[in-house]
């Protein structure tokens, strides 16, 4: 995931998902052992990670930081949006040869419902969610802030 000032995703030159103002662009990779519980845990963890410091947030007039808040706040505490993009290439193996293999990535029939489960859990938590289109050739644009990019893993 990447902390971003803005993010959007396009398919065939048409923007299909976006947010303006701070939020997270989340690239979701699914492997064979992932479950709906894994998807929910991941969304819960990201929702609660305190990665937005008050200095960063202060540049956005439309975001209100509650008084006596800790120095770092979470997506959930600030009510910030996410852009969720399915990305099987996160499970590429480049150990051998010059061609990546995708053996660790779950097939679409397994991955698509779990990416949907991630977005559904964010919505249940009250997060505004924009998405890409599963299996499409997407163009993802963002302004990474920091830069801050984190790999989030759950068991």
N, C-alpha and C positions, 0 to 999 in steps of 0.2 A: 504494500500500500504506500501511497505517496501523499504527504500533506501538500495541499494545493491551494492556490489563490483562486483559480478558475479551472474548470475541466469540461470537456465535451467529447462526444463520440459521434462519428458520422459513418453512414453506409451509403455508397453510391452518391457521394457529395451532399447528402442530406443529413443534417444534425438530428439524431434520434434520442439523445440524452445529454443533459448538461446541468451545470450549476455555476452560479456566479457568487463570488465572495468565498471565504475559506470553507474548506471541506476536505474530503479524502477521495482520491481515486484508488479504487481497490481492484487489483487484478487477481482473479480467483482461479487457482489451479486445483483440479480434483484428481486424486489418485484412487487406486482400486480399493483401498481400505477405508476410505471416507464414508461417513454415514450422515443422516439428517442430524444426529446429535453433534457430530463434528461441525457441521455447517452452523448450527445454532451457537455452539461454543465459540466459534470463530467470530461470529457477528457480535456476541456478547462481549468478548474480549476487546475487539476493536472499538466498540461503543464506549467502553469504560477506560481506554488507555488515555492517560493524561499527557498529551503531546502538544497541546496548544498553550503556550505560555502567554501570560497577560500582555507582555510587550508586543508579541505578534498580533494578538487579538485587538489591541488598542488602535491599530491602523484602520479598523473597519467600524465606521460610525453606526451601522445598523445592528451591531452585536452588543448586547448588554451583559456585562460581567456582574454577577451578583456580589453585593458587598461582603467583605470578609472571606472572599473565595481564596482557595489555595493559589499559589503562584502558577501552577500548571493545571489546566482544565481539560476535560475530555470532550469528545464529540457530543456525547449525550448530555453533558452538563450545559453545553453551549447551544444545543439544538442545531448543529451543523449538518449539511447534506453529505451524501456519498454518491459516487458514480461507480457502479459495479460492472466490471467487464470480465467475461469468461476468457481465460488464457491458458490453454492446455500446454503451451510451450514452456511454462514454468517448470514442467517436469521433464524437460529435455535432458538426455544424457549425452555428454560430449567426451566421454572417457576414451573411446576408441575411434580411430579413423577421423575422417573429415566431415562425416554426415551425422547430424544429431539423430538420436533415436527417441521415440516417444513411448516406449514400452511402459513407463511408470505412470503415464496419463491414463485416466479412466476413459472408456469409450463414451461417445456422446450420449448414448441411452442411459448411462449412469451419471455422467457429469451434469447434464442439463437440469435434471430435477434438483440436484444438490446446489447448483448455482442459484436456482430459483428459491431454494430453502434459505440461502443466505439473505437474499433480498427480502424475502417474506419476514424473516426474523428481525431485520433492521426496521421494517415497517411496523412490526408489532411493538418495537421499542420506541416508536414515535419518530423515527428518522425519515427525512425526505430522501427518497431513493430514485436515482436515474440509472438506466441500464443500457448496455449495448444489446446486440442481437446475437444470440448464441449461434455459432458456426459461420457467421458472416465474416467477410473481409472488412474489418473495421479500421478506421483511422481515429486514433485517440490523441487528443491534444490536452495539454495541461501546462499550467505555470506552477512548477514545483517550488515550494517555499522552504528555504533552509539552505540547501536542499535537505529534505528529510524523506528517506525511503526506508521502510521497515518490512522485514519478513515476519509474518505472524504465523506461528505454528501452534496447534492445540493437539491434545491427545484424546 
